[in-house]
């Protein structure tokens, strides 16, 4: 919702939070897009039993790491957002994404993915 700048959703944020979300550099937006769409593509490749699923899911996860490091470590995102629940939510997504990657890798090694 922050990427599409949905007016109803963004109305709940403070001016500082809006500046944070709207101030992402292009490389952060690009990494975010690769993370999101790479995750979708990786899941579809898993369903299609393609071996390419593992590297695509790994790439998606690495992009998530880059975006999260930039937002929470280098840009003080947790301080700006002020919501530790968002950090927990991010951690859950990280775990799920990494488990999907591990599963794809395991299935590739077993020969299920081609």
C-alpha positions as CSV (number, residue, x, y, z in Angstrom):
1,X,0.0,0.0,0.0
2,X,2.9,2.3,0.6
3,X,4.4,1.6,-2.8
4,X,1.1,2.5,-4.6
5,X,0.6,5.5,-2.3
6,X,-3.0,4.5,-1.6
7,X,-4.6,7.7,-0.2
8,X,-6.9,5.9,2.3
9,X,-4.1,3.8,3.7
10,X,-1.5,6.6,3.8
11,X,-3.9,8.9,5.6
12,X,-3.1,7.0,8.8
13,X,0.6,8.0,8.8
14,X,2.3,11.0,10.3
15,X,4.1,13.5,8.1
16,X,7.4,12.1,9.2
17,X,6.3,8.6,8.3
18,X,5.0,9.8,4.9
19,X,8.4,11.4,4.3
20,X,10.1,8.2,5.2
21,X,8.0,6.1,2.8
22,X,8.0,8.6,0.0
23,X,11.8,9.2,0.3
24,X,12.9,5.7,-0.6
25,X,15.8,5.8,-3.2
26,X,15.2,4.2,-6.5
27,X,17.5,1.3,-5.6
28,X,15.4,0.5,-2.6
29,X,12.2,0.5,-4.7
30,X,13.9,-1.8,-7.2
31,X,15.1,-4.2,-4.6
32,X,11.6,-4.2,-3.0
33,X,10.1,-5.0,-6.4
34,X,12.6,-7.8,-7.0
35,X,11.9,-9.2,-3.6
36,X,8.1,-9.2,-4.0
37,X,7.8,-10.3,-7.6
38,X,10.7,-12.8,-7.2
39,X,8.8,-14.4,-4.3
40,X,5.7,-14.7,-6.5
41,X,7.7,-16.0,-9.4
42,X,9.5,-18.5,-7.2
43,X,6.2,-19.8,-5.8
44,X,4.9,-20.3,-9.3
45,X,8.1,-22.0,-10.3
46,X,7.7,-24.3,-7.3
47,X,4.2,-25.2,-8.4
48,X,5.5,-25.9,-11.9
49,X,8.3,-28.0,-10.4
50,X,11.0,-26.0,-12.0
51,X,14.5,-26.1,-10.6
52,X,14.9,-22.3,-11.2
53,X,12.6,-21.8,-8.2
54,X,15.5,-22.1,-5.7
55,X,17.7,-19.4,-7.1
56,X,14.8,-17.1,-7.7
57,X,13.6,-17.5,-4.1
58,X,17.1,-16.9,-2.8
59,X,17.4,-13.7,-4.9
60,X,14.1,-12.6,-3.5
61,X,15.3,-13.2,0.0
62,X,18.6,-11.4,-0.5
63,X,16.6,-8.4,-1.8
64,X,14.5,-8.5,1.3
65,X,17.6,-8.4,3.4
66,X,19.0,-5.4,1.6
67,X,15.7,-3.4,1.9
68,X,15.3,-4.3,5.5
69,X,18.8,-3.4,6.4
70,X,18.5,0.0,4.7
71,X,15.1,0.7,6.2
72,X,15.7,-0.5,9.8
73,X,19.4,-0.1,10.3
74,X,20.6,2.7,8.1
75,X,17.5,4.9,7.8
76,X,16.1,4.5,11.4
77,X,12.9,3.0,10.0
78,X,11.8,1.5,13.4
79,X,12.2,4.9,15.0
80,X,10.2,6.6,12.3
81,X,7.5,4.0,12.1
82,X,7.5,3.6,15.9
83,X,5.9,0.2,15.7
84,X,7.8,-2.9,16.8
85,X,5.0,-5.0,15.5
86,X,6.1,-4.1,12.0
87,X,9.5,-5.5,12.8
88,X,7.9,-8.8,14.0
89,X,5.8,-8.9,10.9
90,X,9.0,-8.4,8.8
91,X,10.7,-11.2,10.7
92,X,7.8,-13.6,10.0
93,X,8.0,-12.8,6.3
94,X,11.8,-13.5,6.4
95,X,11.3,-16.9,8.0
96,X,8.6,-17.9,5.5
97,X,10.7,-16.7,2.6
98,X,13.7,-18.6,3.8
99,X,11.8,-21.7,4.5
100,X,10.4,-21.6,0.9
101,X,13.9,-21.2,-0.4
102,X,15.1,-24.2,1.7
103,X,12.2,-26.3,0.6
104,X,12.9,-25.5,-3.1
105,X,16.5,-26.3,-2.7
106,X,15.7,-29.6,-0.9
107,X,13.2,-30.6,-3.7
108,X,15.8,-29.7,-6.3
109,X,18.3,-31.9,-4.7
110,X,15.8,-34.8,-4.5
111,X,15.1,-34.4,-8.2
112,X,11.5,-33.3,-7.8
113,X,12.2,-29.9,-9.4
114,X,13.7,-30.0,-12.9
